[in-house]
Amino acid sequence: MSWYMSDLVNIRSSYVLAFRLSAHDIHRRPERIYIASLHWNDEKILRDYWSDSVLALAKAIGRDNVYVSIYESGSWDKTKDVLRDLDKSLGDIGVKRNITFSNITHAEEISQMPKSGWVYTVDGKKEMRRIPYLSRIRNLSLEPLETLAMQGQHFDKVLFLNDVIFSTNDVLRLLDTNGGDYAAACSMDFSKAPYFYDTFALRDSEGHEAVMQTWPYFRSRDSRHAIKQHRPIPVTSCWNGIVAMSAQPFISNPPLRFRGIDDSLAAFHVEGSECCLIHFDNPLSHQKGIYVNPDVRVGYNREAYNAVHPKGRFLSSTNIFISLWKNRLLRHTKWPSFKEGVVYRKIKEWRKQNPTLKEVGGICIVNEMQVLRANGWAHV
């Protein structure tokens, strides 16, 4: 118990120091940033928060050091109108950008003749898989990056922005993760605080899913040790709202791009996030590492954002004490081998049936199937 109390004191000290430092503005690193974002039926958050935040961020980075690429994918609300307003506002301050509007709705996408990216579901229907669809439109948001590179315009980082509430300081702090030296750096995202949101893409330093959705989240020793010290957390994959990645792999030959797992593997009723697989395809992941910055917390709504940005400290001593014991208990009772074993056996059988195929991102794969629907997507 004395060791536990000592650990508690050290954690508390780390978080007190982080809280004091977070009150100060972050100075911008001298980098050129390519911002990429997808939007579908995001009118409210765009109008209320996101557009203004992007404008403020672009001003902070500097118009000569930023490019904004947005792909809108067949919204039926007024997302297009809000993005047209943003396009004008970015133009007014001299920011180069490309905003693409698609009139193809989800209903029209899934009415096409089945081809690559489709799978038979349990009821015998052939349906469009969600992940290959998302991969395709994410890659469309990267097309200007390749064009600009051919014109001699290069960027240091690609910043992927989800439909989240964020501040300029959040982004600058994320870009400065580990002194700016990383293959990828991610925020933590929240929809219903204190529970983090993106469990699909996050894997700890040993490739496991989070053991709990509240602090300190992780199962592996290295990831837990880092978050207790409130320093960048080494992980094998993350996305979680905002992601900064080195731009070089995206303009290499061949260029790094988003993808889904093979249809033949998905047929085993498994799926893997494109936002996880990208890290296993990225040659810089092993060289520079992937980190979650615990000091960068974003929200999918104002309530969540405010909850993880309290006026006082983010974690109280009581929160820390209870959470450490809960994490310890879960690590000793919730074995990952059961859940991961189901997926492993499916991958093993797939490899047996398809000896010429391989999947390097096995850690990303989960025992579920996701398909596109007219009003969004569904687990089947």
C-alpha positions as CSV (number, residue, x, y, z in Angstrom):
1,M,0.0,0.0,0.0
2,S,2.9,2.4,0.7
3,W,4.2,1.8,-2.8
4,Y,0.7,2.6,-4.1
5,M,0.4,5.8,-2.2
6,S,3.9,6.8,-3.5
7,D,2.7,6.1,-7.0
8,L,-0.4,8.2,-6.4
9,V,1.7,11.2,-5.2
10,N,3.9,11.0,-8.2
11,I,1.0,10.8,-10.6
12,R,-0.7,13.8,-8.9
13,S,2.5,15.8,-9.2
14,S,2.8,15.1,-12.9
15,Y,-0.8,16.2,-13.5
16,V,-0.5,19.3,-11.4
17,L,2.5,20.3,-13.5
18,A,0.7,19.5,-16.7
19,F,-2.3,21.6,-15.6
20,R,-0.1,24.6,-15.0
21,L,1.7,24.2,-18.3
22,S,-1.6,23.8,-20.2
23,A,-2.6,27.4,-19.1
24,H,0.1,28.8,-21.4
25,D,-0.2,29.3,-25.1
26,I,1.8,26.9,-27.3
27,H,4.3,28.4,-29.8
28,R,3.8,27.2,-33.3
29,R,6.5,24.9,-34.7
30,P,8.0,26.2,-38.0
31,E,6.2,23.6,-40.2
32,R,3.9,23.4,-43.2
33,I,0.6,21.7,-42.4
34,Y,-1.8,19.9,-44.8
35,I,-5.2,19.7,-43.1
36,A,-7.5,16.9,-44.4
37,S,-11.1,16.3,-43.2
38,L,-14.3,14.4,-44.2
39,H,-17.8,15.6,-43.5
40,W,-21.3,14.0,-43.8
41,N,-24.3,15.6,-42.2
42,D,-22.2,17.8,-39.9
43,E,-24.0,21.1,-40.3
44,K,-24.5,21.8,-36.6
45,I,-21.0,21.2,-35.4
46,L,-19.5,22.9,-38.4
47,R,-21.7,26.0,-37.9
48,D,-21.4,26.2,-34.2
49,Y,-17.7,25.3,-33.7
50,W,-15.6,23.6,-36.4
51,S,-15.5,26.2,-39.1
52,D,-14.4,29.0,-36.7
53,S,-11.8,26.7,-35.2
54,V,-10.3,25.9,-38.6
55,L,-10.2,29.6,-39.5
56,A,-8.4,30.4,-36.2
57,L,-6.0,27.5,-36.7
58,A,-5.2,28.5,-40.3
59,K,-4.4,32.1,-39.1
60,A,-2.2,30.7,-36.3
61,I,-0.3,28.5,-38.7
62,G,0.0,31.2,-41.3
63,R,-1.6,31.3,-44.8
64,D,1.7,30.4,-46.5
65,N,2.1,27.3,-44.3
66,V,-1.3,25.7,-44.4
67,Y,-3.5,23.9,-47.0
68,V,-7.0,22.8,-46.2
69,S,-8.6,19.8,-48.1
70,I,-12.2,18.9,-47.3
71,Y,-14.3,16.2,-48.8
72,E,-18.1,16.3,-48.3
73,S,-19.8,13.1,-49.0
74,G,-23.5,13.5,-50.0
75,S,-25.0,15.2,-47.0
76,W,-28.7,15.8,-46.9
77,D,-28.6,18.6,-44.3
78,K,-27.0,22.0,-44.9
79,T,-23.4,20.8,-44.6
80,K,-22.6,22.0,-48.1
81,D,-23.9,25.5,-47.4
82,V,-21.7,25.8,-44.2
83,L,-18.7,24.5,-46.1
84,R,-19.2,27.0,-48.9
85,D,-19.2,29.8,-46.2
86,L,-16.0,28.3,-44.8
87,D,-14.5,28.2,-48.3
88,K,-15.2,31.9,-48.7
89,S,-13.8,32.8,-45.3
90,L,-10.6,30.9,-46.0
91,G,-10.3,32.6,-49.3
92,D,-10.7,36.0,-47.6
93,I,-7.6,35.4,-45.5
94,G,-5.6,33.9,-48.4
95,V,-5.6,30.3,-47.4
96,K,-5.2,27.8,-50.2
97,R,-7.7,25.0,-50.1
98,N,-9.8,22.4,-51.9
99,I,-13.3,21.7,-50.8
100,T,-15.0,18.9,-52.8
101,F,-18.8,18.4,-52.7
102,S,-20.3,15.1,-53.7
103,N,-23.9,14.7,-54.6
104,I,-23.8,10.9,-54.3
105,T,-25.7,9.9,-51.2
106,H,-25.3,6.7,-49.2
107,A,-28.5,5.4,-50.7
108,E,-27.0,5.9,-54.2
109,E,-23.7,4.3,-53.2
110,I,-25.3,1.1,-52.0
111,S,-27.6,0.9,-55.0
112,Q,-24.6,0.2,-57.3
113,M,-23.8,-3.2,-58.7
114,P,-21.7,-5.2,-56.2
115,K,-17.9,-5.1,-56.7
116,S,-14.8,-4.8,-54.6
117,G,-15.6,-3.7,-51.1
118,W,-18.8,-5.7,-50.8
119,V,-19.5,-8.7,-48.6
120,Y,-22.3,-11.3,-48.0
121,T,-23.9,-10.6,-44.6
122,V,-25.5,-13.2,-42.3
123,D,-28.9,-12.8,-44.0
124,G,-27.4,-13.7,-47.4
125,K,-27.5,-10.2,-48.8
126,K,-24.4,-8.7,-50.5
127,E,-23.8,-5.3,-49.0
128,M,-21.3,-2.5,-49.2
129,R,-18.6,-2.5,-46.5
130,R,-18.2,0.7,-44.5
131,I,-14.4,0.6,-44.2
132,P,-13.5,0.4,-47.9
133,Y,-15.9,3.2,-48.5
134,L,-14.4,5.4,-45.9
135,S,-10.9,4.5,-47.1
136,R,-11.8,5.7,-50.6
137,I,-13.1,9.1,-49.6
138,R,-10.2,9.6,-47.1
139,N,-7.8,9.0,-50.0
140,L,-9.7,11.5,-52.1
141,S,-9.0,14.1,-49.4
142,L,-5.3,13.4,-50.0
143,E,-5.3,13.9,-53.8
144,P,-4.3,17.6,-53.6
145,L,-1.3,16.7,-51.5
146,E,0.1,14.6,-54.3
147,T,-0.7,17.3,-56.9
148,L,1.0,20.0,-54.8
149,A,4.1,17.8,-54.3
150,M,4.4,17.5,-58.1
151,Q,4.3,21.3,-58.2
152,G,7.1,21.5,-55.7
153,Q,5.0,22.4,-52.7
154,H,5.8,20.2,-49.7
155,F,4.4,19.8,-46.2
156,D,5.8,18.5,-43.0
157,K,2.7,17.1,-41.4
158,V,-0.7,15.9,-42.5
159,L,-3.3,16.9,-39.9
160,F,-6.5,14.8,-40.0
161,L,-9.4,16.6,-38.3
162,N,-12.6,14.7,-37.4
163,D,-15.9,16.5,-36.7
164,V,-14.7,17.5,-33.2
165,I,-14.6,20.6,-31.0
166,F,-11.0,21.7,-30.6
167,S,-8.9,24.8,-30.0
168,T,-5.8,26.1,-31.8
169,N,-3.8,25.3,-28.7
170,D,-5.1,21.7,-28.8
171,V,-3.7,21.3,-32.3
172,L,-0.4,23.1,-31.7
173,R,0.1,21.0,-28.6
174,L,-0.6,17.9,-30.6
175,L,1.8,18.9,-33.4
176,D,4.5,19.4,-30.7
177,T,4.1,15.9,-29.3
178,N,7.4,14.3,-28.5
179,G,9.1,17.4,-29.8
180,G,7.5,17.0,-33.2
181,D,9.3,13.7,-33.8
182,Y,6.7,10.9,-34.5
183,A,5.1,8.9,-37.2
184,A,1.7,9.8,-35.8
185,A,0.4,11.7,-32.8
186,C,-3.3,11.5,-31.7
187,S,-5.5,13.3,-29.3
188,M,-8.0,11.6,-27.0
189,D,-11.6,11.9,-28.1
190,F,-14.8,12.0,-26.0
191,S,-18.5,11.9,-26.8
192,K,-19.8,11.1,-23.3
193,A,-17.0,12.1,-20.9
194,P,-15.2,10.6,-19.0
195,Y,-15.4,7.7,-21.5
196,F,-13.1,8.0,-24.5
197,Y,-14.8,7.4,-27.9
198,D,-12.6,5.7,-30.5
199,T,-12.1,2.1,-29.2
200,F,-12.1,0.8,-32.8
201,A,-8.7,2.3,-33.7
202,L,-6.8,2.6,-30.4
203,R,-4.3,-0.2,-29.5
204,D,-1.8,0.0,-26.6
205,S,2.0,-0.5,-26.9
206,E,1.5,-4.3,-27.0
207,G,-1.4,-4.2,-29.5
208,H,-4.3,-4.7,-27.1
209,E,-7.5,-2.8,-27.0
210,A,-7.9,-0.4,-24.0
211,V,-8.8,-2.3,-20.8
212,M,-11.2,0.5,-19.8
213,Q,-12.7,3.6,-21.4
214,T,-11.7,5.9,-18.5
215,W,-8.3,6.9,-17.2
216,P,-5.8,5.3,-17.2
217,Y,-7.3,3.3,-20.2
218,F,-4.4,1.0,-21.1
219,R,-3.4,-2.6,-20.4
220,S,0.2,-2.6,-21.4
221,R,2.9,-1.5,-18.9
222,D,4.6,1.0,-21.3
223,S,1.3,2.7,-22.2
224,R,0.2,2.8,-18.5
225,H,3.6,4.1,-17.3
226,A,3.5,6.9,-19.8
227,I,0.0,8.1,-19.0
228,K,0.7,8.0,-15.3
229,Q,3.6,10.4,-15.9
230,H,1.4,12.5,-18.2
231,R,3.8,12.2,-21.1
232,P,3.3,11.0,-24.7
233,I,1.9,7.5,-24.6
234,P,3.4,4.9,-26.9
235,V,0.8,2.9,-28.8
236,T,0.6,0.7,-31.9
237,S,-2.4,2.5,-33.3
238,C,-4.6,5.5,-32.6
239,W,-7.0,8.0,-34.3
240,N,-9.2,9.5,-31.6
241,G,-10.4,12.8,-33.1
242,I,-7.3,14.5,-34.4
243,V,-4.2,12.9,-35.8
244,A,-0.9,14.4,-37.0
245,M,1.3,12.3,-39.3
246,S,4.5,12.8,-41.1
247,A,3.6,13.9,-44.7
248,Q,6.5,12.1,-46.4
249,P,4.9,8.6,-46.7
250,F,1.9,10.1,-48.4
251,I,3.9,11.4,-51.3
252,S,6.4,8.4,-51.5
253,N,6.3,5.9,-54.3
254,P,4.0,4.1,-53.8
255,P,2.2,6.5,-51.6
256,L,0.7,5.5,-48.2
257,R,-3.0,5.3,-48.5
258,F,-6.0,4.2,-46.5
259,R,-7.5,0.7,-47.1
260,G,-9.7,-2.0,-45.7
261,I,-8.9,-5.6,-45.1
262,D,-9.5,-8.0,-48.1
263,D,-13.1,-8.9,-48.8
264,S,-12.2,-12.5,-48.5
265,L,-11.1,-11.9,-44.9
266,A,-14.1,-9.7,-44.1
267,A,-16.3,-12.6,-45.2
268,F,-15.2,-14.3,-41.9
269,H,-17.3,-11.7,-40.1
270,V,-14.4,-9.5,-39.1
271,E,-13.4,-5.9,-39.8
272,G,-10.5,-3.6,-39.2
273,S,-10.5,0.2,-39.0
274,E,-8.7,2.0,-41.9
275,C,-7.4,4.4,-39.3
276,C,-5.6,1.5,-37.6
277,L,-4.4,-0.3,-40.7
278,I,-2.8,2.9,-41.9
279,H,-0.2,2.7,-39.1
280,F,0.8,-0.9,-40.0
281,D,1.3,0.2,-43.6
282,N,3.3,3.3,-42.6
283,P,7.0,2.6,-42.9
284,L,7.7,5.3,-40.3
285,S,5.7,3.7,-37.5
286,H,8.5,1.5,-36.3
287,Q,11.1,4.1,-36.9
288,K,9.5,7.1,-35.1
289,G,6.7,5.7,-33.1
290,I,3.0,6.4,-32.6
291,Y,1.8,8.4,-29.6
292,V,-1.3,9.5,-27.9
293,N,-0.9,13.0,-26.3
294,P,-2.9,12.8,-23.0
295,D,-2.9,16.6,-22.8
296,V,-4.9,17.0,-26.0
297,R,-8.5,16.1,-25.4
298,V,-11.3,16.9,-27.9
299,G,-15.0,16.4,-27.9
300,Y,-17.8,15.5,-30.3
301,N,-20.1,18.0,-28.4
302,R,-19.7,21.0,-26.2
303,E,-20.7,19.0,-23.0
304,A,-17.9,16.5,-23.6
305,Y,-15.3,19.1,-24.4
306,N,-16.1,21.1,-21.3
307,A,-16.0,18.0,-19.1
308,V,-12.5,17.1,-20.2
309,H,-11.4,20.8,-19.9
310,P,-12.5,21.6,-16.4
311,K,-11.5,24.9,-14.7
312,G,-9.7,22.8,-12.1
313,R,-7.5,19.8,-12.6
314,F,-8.6,17.0,-15.0
315,L,-8.2,14.3,-12.3
316,S,-8.6,14.5,-8.6
317,S,-6.6,12.3,-6.1
318,T,-9.8,10.3,-5.5
319,N,-10.3,9.7,-9.3
320,I,-6.7,8.6,-9.6
321,F,-6.8,6.2,-6.6
322,I,-10.1,4.5,-7.7
323,S,-9.1,4.3,-11.3
324,L,-5.7,2.7,-10.6
325,W,-7.4,0.0,-8.6
326,K,-10.1,-0.5,-11.2
327,N,-7.4,-0.8,-13.9
328,R,-5.4,-3.3,-11.9
329,L,-8.5,-5.4,-11.3
330,L,-9.5,-5.4,-14.9
331,R,-6.0,-6.3,-16.1
332,H,-6.1,-9.4,-13.8
333,T,-9.7,-10.5,-14.6
334,K,-10.4,-9.4,-18.2
335,W,-8.0,-11.4,-20.3
336,P,-7.5,-10.2,-23.9
337,S,-6.8,-13.7,-25.1
338,F,-10.4,-14.7,-25.2
339,K,-11.6,-11.9,-27.4
340,E,-8.4,-11.8,-29.5
341,G,-8.3,-15.6,-29.8
342,V,-11.6,-15.6,-31.7
343,V,-10.2,-13.2,-34.3
344,Y,-6.8,-15.0,-34.4
345,R,-8.5,-18.3,-35.3
346,K,-10.5,-16.6,-38.1
347,I,-7.4,-15.0,-39.6
348,K,-5.6,-18.4,-39.3
349,E,-8.4,-20.1,-41.3
350,W,-8.4,-17.3,-43.9
351,R,-4.7,-17.7,-44.4
352,K,-5.1,-21.4,-44.8
353,Q,-7.7,-20.9,-47.5
354,N,-5.8,-18.0,-49.1
355,P,-2.1,-18.8,-48.9
356,T,-1.0,-16.1,-51.3
357,L,-2.7,-13.3,-49.2
358,K,-1.5,-11.7,-46.0
359,E,-2.7,-9.0,-43.6
360,V,0.0,-7.1,-41.6
361,G,-2.6,-5.3,-39.5
362,G,-4.1,-8.3,-37.7
363,I,-4.0,-6.3,-34.4
364,C,-6.6,-4.0,-35.9
365,I,-9.1,-6.7,-36.7
366,V,-12.2,-7.2,-34.5
367,N,-15.0,-9.7,-34.5
368,E,-17.7,-7.7,-36.2
369,M,-19.0,-6.6,-39.6
370,Q,-19.9,-3.0,-40.7
371,V,-21.9,-2.1,-43.7
372,L,-23.1,1.2,-45.3
373,R,-26.7,2.1,-45.0
374,A,-28.8,4.9,-46.5
375,N,-28.9,6.7,-43.1
376,G,-25.3,5.9,-42.1
377,W,-23.9,2.5,-41.3
378,A,-24.7,-0.6,-39.2
379,H,-23.2,-3.6,-37.4
380,V,-24.5,-6.8,-38.9
